[in-house]
């Protein structure tokens, strides 16, 4: 399955990203089918240059963007829809919440 995702380029501590199309199972640093744009979050203002026509072409062929790319495309109004949660919740926060629920249930029993 084809995936539209970001690949990291740039120096250490100075990340910038390329928006590429590649097979989902392929190594992120491997060969991509096509370069679809550039994203530099460090620049002031942020540099976001995407090829909207090529992104729409690949999505019509069945390519799916990653959650982070989806949010960037919604921000740029290239696609319509709601933003998604790009990052899962932290395991520590979830682990701390579960024992608290068990303690509340124990006295009631």
ChimeraX attribute file (.defattr): number of C-alpha atoms within 10 A of each C-alpha:
attribute: neighborCount
match mode: 1-to-1
recipient: residues
	/A:1	9
	/A:2	18
	/A:3	20
	/A:4	25
	/A:5	23
	/A:6	22
	/A:7	19
	/A:8	16
	/A:9	15
	/A:10	11
	/A:11	8
	/A:12	6
	/A:13	7
	/A:14	12
	/A:15	15
	/A:16	18
	/A:17	17
	/A:18	20
	/A:19	24
	/A:20	21
	/A:21	23
	/A:22	21
	/A:23	17
	/A:24	16
	/A:25	9
	/A:26	12
	/A:27	11
	/A:28	15
	/A:29	9
	/A:30	10
	/A:31	12
	/A:32	16
	/A:33	11
	/A:34	13
	/A:35	17
	/A:36	20
	/A:37	17
	/A:38	19
	/A:39	21
	/A:40	19
	/A:41	14
	/A:42	12
	/A:43	12
	/A:44	7
	/A:45	8
	/A:46	10
	/A:47	13
	/A:48	17
	/A:49	14
	/A:50	19
	/A:51	13
	/A:52	15
	/A:53	11
	/A:54	14
	/A:55	24
	/A:56	14
	/A:57	11
	/A:58	18
	/A:59	16
	/A:60	10
	/A:61	10
	/A:62	12
	/A:63	19
	/A:64	19
	/A:65	23
	/A:66	16
	/A:67	16
	/A:68	15
	/A:69	17
	/A:70	23
	/A:71	19
	/A:72	18
	/A:73	20
	/A:74	15
	/A:75	14
	/A:76	14
	/A:77	11
	/A:78	16
	/A:79	16
	/A:80	11
	/A:81	12
	/A:82	10
	/A:83	14
	/A:84	12
	/A:85	11
	/A:86	12
	/A:87	8
	/A:88	6
	/A:89	9
	/A:90	8
	/A:91	9
	/A:92	8
	/A:93	9
	/A:94	10
	/A:95	10
	/A:96	10
	/A:97	11
	/A:98	10
	/A:99	11
	/A:100	10
	/A:101	10
	/A:102	10
	/A:103	10
	/A:104	10
	/A:105	10
	/A:106	8
	/A:107	7
	/A:108	6
	/A:109	5
